[in-house]
Amino acid sequence: MKVLYFGTYDRAAPRNSQVVSCLRGAGVEVLERHRDVWGVQNWSLGLRQMTRVLKAERSLARDEEREADLVLVGYPGHFDLRAARRIARGRPIVFNPLISLHDTLVGDRQRFRPWSPAARLLQVVDQGAFRSADLVVADTEAHASFFRRAFGLREDRVDVALVGAEEALFRPGWQPPEPFHVLFVGKLIPLHGLDTILAAAALLPDVPFRVVGDGQLSPLLDGRPDNVDHVQWIPYPELPTAYQRAGCALGIFDTGSKASRVIPNKVFQGLACGRPVITADTPAARELLSHGMDGLLVPAGDPEALAAAVWQIAGDPRLARRLADAGRATYETRASEEVLGAQWRSLLERAAVRR
């Protein structure tokens, strides 16, 4: 099978690199046709950025690729579907969106007001992208249900493949023993629930917390508790070492609707590195984890519950080891590159047959 991975997708995004790696591992030949548009201007919708997008789409639509069995539009390729349809020439179009632009930028991050021109543009782009794909691949069943409702898609037009982790980097590894500390890695967007993490840290003054990342909610760290260390940036290849040295890894804790539908990269990365993981108890999280078995699930937005879970792991090395081992086993059976590669290949083959 030969697949064209197509669009203005973010090559640095784990969702894209992971899908390409999984497919190639499953014996699929993956060709790439890419135009770099977003970069440091990620999610800008100004006139200059839109001009860059339009130029990229015209360039993408001019090139031809006749050998691929189907076209797979990468994340965040919401603007790319028209160009994909032109070069596909009747072959199936599969969309790997990861998110709805309107849901993320208007609902979650509140970058644009709901009735602003930018918000209306995002809604139009979302509708056109999701409805023009022959198959949409969501990252969780909860997100798939949302896409079906939001865009009026039939049941068979949406499938699911978990995010996983890049196994060339994220895997168990021995590190010199360090004092127990809690690790959170992220872009510090509302979805993550940074306020809940900082409030939990304040309840555990003797337990070190390490927050790695920068972003929209960075100002919350100005008044952080003394036991919270903030590192703005770690080179991506060094993140596995940070996980391997941590006593436990945190997921997300926001109470918003989007947080209930996703399992973020950081959860899969923590599991892949063999660390105990704590995240919010949401419908999406329960698609992968069982509380007390292979992770600890706490109510979203509840710092007391998060603090209690951290204290439980910090005070019980045997529990920490059991959760870590079980979490790694869950990762291997549900989200490894081998498992996801076979799943991706199967759903793409079905898409090709249906077309």
C-alpha positions in Angstrom: 0.0 0.0 0.0 1.2 3.5 -0.8 0.0 6.6 1.0 0.6 10.3 0.3 0.9 12.2 3.6 -0.2 15.7 2.5 -0.5 19.3 3.4 0.7 22.2 5.6 0.8 19.8 8.6 3.2 20.5 11.5 6.1 18.1 11.0 7.2 18.7 14.6 3.8 17.6 16.0 4.0 14.1 17.5 0.7 13.1 16.0 2.1 13.5 12.5 5.6 11.9 13.1 3.9 9.1 15.0 1.4 8.2 12.3 4.1 8.2 9.6 6.4 6.1 11.8 3.6 3.6 12.6 2.5 3.3 8.9 6.1 2.7 7.7 6.6 0.1 10.5 3.4 -1.7 9.2 4.9 -1.9 5.7 3.0 1.0 4.2 5.1 3.2 1.8 4.6 6.8 2.9 5.3 9.6 0.5 5.2 13.2 1.8 4.1 16.4 0.1 4.5 19.2 2.6 4.6 23.0 2.6 5.7 24.8 5.8 3.3 27.6 6.6 2.6 27.9 10.4 6.0 27.7 12.2 6.3 30.3 14.9 3.1 31.9 13.6 1.1 28.9 14.7 -2.7 29.7 14.6 -2.2 33.3 13.4 -5.1 34.2 11.1 -3.9 37.6 10.0 -3.8 38.8 6.4 -0.1 37.9 6.0 -0.6 34.4 7.4 -3.6 33.8 5.3 -1.7 34.9 2.2 1.0 32.3 3.0 -1.7 29.6 3.4 -3.3 30.4 0.0 0.1 30.4 -1.7 0.9 27.0 -0.1 -2.5 25.6 -1.1 -2.0 26.6 -4.8 1.5 25.1 -4.7 0.2 21.8 -3.2 -2.6 21.6 -5.7 -0.3 21.9 -8.7 1.9 18.9 -7.9 0.7 15.5 -9.0 1.2 12.1 -7.4 -0.4 9.3 -9.4 1.0 6.2 -7.6 -0.5 6.7 -4.1 -3.6 4.6 -3.2 -5.0 7.5 -1.1 -4.2 10.9 0.3 -3.8 11.3 4.1 -4.1 15.0 5.2 -2.0 15.6 8.3 -2.6 17.7 11.4 -3.5 20.6 11.3 -4.4 20.4 7.7 -7.9 21.9 7.9 -7.1 24.4 5.1 -5.7 21.6 2.9 -8.7 19.6 2.0 -9.6 21.4 -1.2 -6.0 21.0 -2.5 -6.0 17.4 -1.4 -9.3 16.7 -3.4 -7.8 18.2 -6.5 -4.6 16.1 -6.5 -6.4 13.0 -5.3 -8.4 12.8 -8.6 -11.1 10.5 -7.2 -8.9 8.6 -4.8 -9.9 8.5 -1.1 -9.1 11.4 1.2 -8.4 10.6 4.8 -8.2 13.4 7.3 -6.1 13.2 10.5 -7.3 16.5 12.2 -6.6 15.8 15.9 -8.7 18.8 16.8 -11.5 21.1 15.6 -10.0 24.6 15.0 -13.1 26.3 16.3 -13.3 24.1 19.4 -9.7 24.6 20.2 -9.1 28.3 19.5 -12.5 29.7 20.4 -13.8 27.3 23.0 -10.7 26.1 24.8 -7.9 28.7 24.3 -10.3 31.6 23.8 -8.0 33.2 21.3 -11.0 34.6 19.4 -14.4 35.7 20.5 -17.3 33.4 19.5 -18.8 35.9 17.1 -15.6 37.4 15.7 -14.8 37.2 12.0 -11.9 34.8 12.9 -14.3 32.5 14.8 -16.7 32.4 11.9 -13.9 31.7 9.5 -12.7 28.8 11.7 -16.2 27.4 11.8 -16.5 27.5 8.0 -13.0 25.9 7.6 -13.9 23.1 10.1 -17.2 22.3 8.3 -15.6 22.2 4.9 -12.6 20.1 6.0 -14.5 17.5 8.0 -17.3 17.1 5.6 -15.1 16.8 2.5 -13.0 13.9 3.8 -14.0 10.3 3.0 -12.7 9.3 6.4 -11.8 11.3 9.6 -9.5 9.6 12.1 -10.0 10.8 15.6 -7.7 10.2 18.6 -10.4 8.9 21.0 -13.9 7.5 20.8 -15.1 10.6 22.8 -13.5 12.9 20.2 -15.0 10.8 17.4 -18.5 11.2 18.9 -17.9 15.0 19.1 -16.8 15.2 15.4 -19.9 13.2 14.3 -22.3 15.5 16.2 -20.5 18.8 15.4 -20.2 18.2 11.7 -23.1 15.8 10.9 -20.9 12.9 9.9 -22.2 9.3 9.5 -20.9 6.7 11.9 -18.7 5.0 9.3 -17.1 8.3 8.2 -15.2 8.6 11.5 -12.7 6.0 12.9 -10.3 6.1 15.9 -6.6 5.6 16.4 -4.9 6.6 19.7 -2.0 9.0 19.7 0.7 6.8 21.2 4.4 7.9 21.6 7.5 7.9 19.5 9.2 4.8 20.6 12.6 5.8 19.1 12.6 8.3 22.1 10.1 7.4 24.7 10.8 4.1 26.4 11.8 2.8 29.9 15.4 3.5 30.9 17.5 3.4 34.0 18.5 6.8 35.5 20.5 7.6 38.6 18.1 7.7 41.6 16.8 11.1 42.4 14.5 12.5 45.2 10.9 11.9 44.3 9.4 14.7 42.2 6.3 15.2 40.1 6.7 16.1 36.4 4.4 18.0 34.1 5.3 18.8 30.5 3.1 21.0 28.3 2.4 24.2 26.4 0.5 25.7 29.4 -2.8 26.1 27.6 -6.2 26.0 29.5 -6.7 22.3 28.6 -3.9 21.3 30.9 -5.3 22.7 34.2 -2.2 24.4 35.4 -4.1 26.2 38.1 -5.1 22.8 39.5 -1.5 21.5 39.4 -0.2 24.6 41.2 -2.9 24.4 43.9 -2.1 20.7 44.5 1.6 21.5 44.8 0.7 24.2 47.4 -0.9 21.4 49.5 2.3 19.3 49.4 5.1 21.7 50.3 7.5 18.9 50.9 7.0 17.3 47.5 9.0 18.9 44.6 7.0 19.6 41.4 8.7 20.3 38.0 6.7 22.2 35.3 8.3 22.1 31.9 6.9 24.4 29.2 5.7 27.9 28.3 2.6 29.4 26.8 -0.7 31.1 27.4 -1.0 30.5 31.1 2.7 31.1 32.0 1.7 34.1 34.2 0.2 31.7 36.7 3.7 30.6 37.5 4.8 34.0 38.7 3.3 33.3 42.1 4.0 29.5 42.1 4.7 27.7 45.4 8.3 27.4 46.5 8.3 23.6 45.7 7.5 24.2 42.0 10.5 24.4 39.7 9.7 25.9 36.2 11.8 25.1 33.1 10.6 26.9 30.0 12.1 24.5 27.5 13.8 21.2 27.2 15.0 19.9 23.8 12.6 17.3 22.6 15.1 14.4 22.5 15.9 15.1 26.2 12.2 14.7 27.3 12.4 10.9 27.8 15.2 11.4 30.3 13.1 13.9 32.2 10.2 11.3 32.4 12.6 8.5 33.4 13.9 10.6 36.3 10.4 11.6 37.6 8.6 9.9 40.4 5.3 10.3 38.6 4.0 12.1 35.5 0.9 14.3 35.2 -1.7 14.5 32.5 -4.4 17.1 32.2 -6.9 18.4 34.7 -9.1 21.1 33.1 -12.8 20.9 33.6 -13.7 22.0 30.0 -15.4 19.9 27.5 -12.4 19.4 25.2 -10.3 18.1 28.1 -12.9 15.3 28.6 -12.4 14.1 25.0 -8.7 13.9 24.6 -5.7 11.8 25.9 -2.7 14.1 25.5 0.8 13.1 24.3 2.1 13.5 27.8 0.0 10.6 29.1 1.3 8.2 26.4 4.9 9.5 26.9 4.8 8.9 30.6 3.3 5.4 30.1 5.9 4.6 27.4 8.7 5.6 29.8 7.4 3.4 32.5 6.3 6.1 34.9 3.2 6.1 37.1 0.7 8.5 35.5 -2.0 10.7 37.2 -4.6 12.4 35.0 -8.2 13.6 35.2 -11.0 11.0 35.3 -12.7 11.7 32.0 -14.5 9.6 29.4 -11.4 9.7 27.1 -9.0 8.7 29.9 -11.2 5.7 30.7 -10.9 4.5 27.2 -7.2 3.7 28.0 -6.7 3.6 31.8 -8.4 2.0 34.8 -8.1 3.8 38.1 -5.8 2.1 40.5 -4.8 -0.5 37.9 -2.5 1.2 35.4 -2.8 4.8 36.5 -4.6 7.1 39.0 -7.6 9.0 37.8 -8.8 12.0 39.8 -11.7 14.4 39.4 -10.9 17.2 37.0 -10.2 20.6 38.6 -9.8 19.1 42.1 -6.4 20.0 43.6 -7.1 18.1 46.8 -7.7 14.9 44.9 -4.6 15.4 42.8 -2.5 16.1 45.9 -3.8 13.0 47.6 -2.9 10.9 44.5 0.6 12.3 44.4 1.0 11.7 48.1 -0.2 8.1 47.6 2.5 7.4 45.0 5.2 9.3 46.8 4.6 7.4 50.0 4.3 3.9 48.5 7.2 2.7 46.3 5.5 -0.7 45.7 2.3 1.0 44.4 4.4 3.3 42.2 6.2 0.3 40.7 3.0 -1.6 40.2 1.3 1.3 38.4 4.4 2.0 36.3 4.6 -1.7 35.2 0.9 -2.0 34.5 0.8 1.4 32.7 3.7 0.3 30.4 1.9 -3.0 29.7 -1.3 -1.1 28.8 0.8 1.1 26.5 2.3 -2.0 24.8 -1.1 -3.7 24.2 -3.1 -0.6 23.2 -0.8 2.2 21.9 2.5 0.8 20.8 3.8 1.6 17.3 3.2 -2.0 16.3 -0.4 -2.0 17.5 -1.2 1.4 16.0 0.6 0.7 12.8 -1.6 -2.3 12.2 -4.7 -0.3 13.1 -3.8 2.6 10.8 -3.1 0.3 7.9 -6.4 -1.6 8.4 -8.5 1.6 8.5 -6.8 3.0 5.5 -7.3 -0.3 3.6 -11.0 -0.2 4.5 -11.2 3.5 3.3 -9.6 2.5 0.0 -12.1 -0.4 -0.5 -15.1 1.7 0.4 -14.2 4.4 -2.1 
